[in-house]
Amino acid sequence: MLCRTWRAVAVALVVCVVGMVLAGCSPASSPRLVVTSFFTALQRGRYAAASALVENAGEAQFPSENDPASRMLKAYFSRLRYKVLSTEIDGSQATVHVRVTLPDLAGILVRLPAEGLFSALAGASGGQSPAAADAAVLRLFEGAFKDPKSPTVTTEIPIGLKKVGGKWLIVGDEWLAAALMGGAAEVLEKAFGTGP
């Protein structure tokens, strides 16, 4: 009987310790872990999980598994590489500096075979449905993102976080958006005078 009691105590202690360790390692425990969890979720195609780590992300709509947009996004984010450079915490505010590498959207657009892109874009006027034309464009980009020879762009960005209800959340801003656009933000800034 005594042996059974000790086993029960040991099991309870193990459960408590594991629970405390997991709570200490949960994304809410540090800004660095939140940022790491965010980028890892994007790499794995877990967009809802990534969105849950961003303040005021709202009810984001994600493409279904078989949607060509979903396959394109998975190809794009499968090339995501990141490195946390530093973390600064000031009360309920934090900044995590990250180096992010993604496919270079502007560079890829320039390298896409012009005839393939134009025929895909013009497909709707040639009798193809708009949905079929959109799917053709998405397939072109998906193929480009999967190509290991496609250009990439690396940016270093500050990611702001704030503690809300005891949890650290990423503050979505133009820096994060620009980094996730793989260099396209720089093209937009040069062309239209907008950007981070």
Residue pairs with C-beta under 8 A, 6 or more apart in sequence:
23 29
25 33
26 33
27 33
27 34
27 37
27 53
27 167
27 168
28 34
28 166
28 167
28 168
29 168
30 87
30 168
31 87
31 89
31 94
31 95
31 96
31 161
31 168
32 84
32 87
32 96
33 168
34 53
34 96
34 161
34 168
34 169
34 170
35 84
35 96
35 98
35 159
35 161
35 170
36 84
37 49
37 53
38 50
38 53
38 54
38 170
39 50
39 80
39 82
39 98
39 100
41 47
41 49
41 50
41 53
42 50
42 77
42 80
42 180
43 77
43 78
43 80
45 70
45 73
45 74
45 77
47 60
47 62
47 73
48 60
48 62
51 57
51 60
51 62
53 169
53 170
54 169
54 170
54 171
54 172
55 162
55 164
55 169
55 170
55 171
55 172
56 172
57 172
62 70
63 69
63 70
63 73
64 70
68 134
68 135
68 138
68 139
68 142
69 138
71 138
71 142
72 138
72 139
72 141
72 142
72 145
75 141
75 142
75 143
75 145
75 146
76 102
76 103
76 141
76 145
76 182
77 102
78 145
78 146
79 101
79 102
79 103
79 145
79 150
79 152
80 100
80 101
80 102
81 100
81 101
81 102
82 98
82 99
82 100
82 101
83 98
83 99
84 96
84 97
84 98
85 97
85 98
85 99
85 156
86 96
86 97
87 94
87 95
87 96
87 97
88 94
88 95
88 96
88 97
92 162
92 163
93 160
93 161
93 162
93 163
94 160
94 161
94 162
94 163
94 168
95 158
95 159
95 160
95 161
96 158
96 159
96 161
97 156
97 157
97 158
97 159
98 156
98 157
98 159
98 179
99 154
99 155
99 156
100 154
100 155
100 156
100 157
100 179
100 180
101 152
101 153
101 154
102 152
102 153
102 179
102 180
102 182
102 183
103 144
103 145
103 150
103 151
103 152
103 153
103 182
104 150
104 151
104 152
104 153
104 182
104 183
105 181
105 182
105 183
105 184
105 187
106 183
106 184
106 186
106 187
107 150
107 151
107 153
107 183
108 141
108 144
108 145
108 150
108 151
111 144
111 150
111 151
112 140
112 141
112 144
116 140
117 137
117 140
119 126
119 136
120 133
120 136
120 137
120 139
120 140
121 133
121 137
122 133
123 132
123 133
123 136
124 130
124 132
124 133
128 136
144 150
152 182
153 182
153 183
155 178
155 179
155 183
157 175
157 176
157 178
157 179
158 175
159 170
159 171
159 175
159 176
160 170
160 171
160 173
161 168
161 169
161 170
161 171
162 168
162 169
162 171
163 169
170 176
173 196
174 185
174 195
174 196
175 196
177 185
177 196
178 185
178 186
178 195
178 196
185 195
185 196
186 195
188 194
188 195
189 195
189 196
